[in-house]
Amino acid sequence: MKYDKLVENRLKRIEGQLRGVIKMVESEGECRDVVMQLSAVRSAVDRAIGVIVSDNLESCVRESIEKGESTESMVKEAVDLLVKSR
C-alpha cells in the first residue's frame, strides 16, 4: 500500500512526542506529566492506526467493487485489525 504524506507526517509527530517523553524521563520529570504525555502518544498512535486501516479499506473496497468482487472478507479483516490494535 502506498501511504500518503499525511500519514507520514502524523507518524513523525508521534515520534517527536515520544522523544519528548524520553527527555522528560531522562530529566526525571513528574510522573503525572510523563503519564499524560504517554497517554497522548497512545491516542495519537490509535488515531494513526484508524487512518491507515480506513484508507486501505477504502482503496481495497473500491478496487473490489470495480472488479465485481465481494468486499465482505476485507471489511472483516479491517475490523479485526482495529480490534487487535486495542
Buried (B, 14 or more C-beta within 10 A) or exposed (E): EEEEEEBEEBBEEBEEBBEBBEEBEEEEBEEEEBEEBBEBBEEBBEEBBEBBBEBBBEEBBEEBEEEEEEBEEBBEBBEEBBEEEE
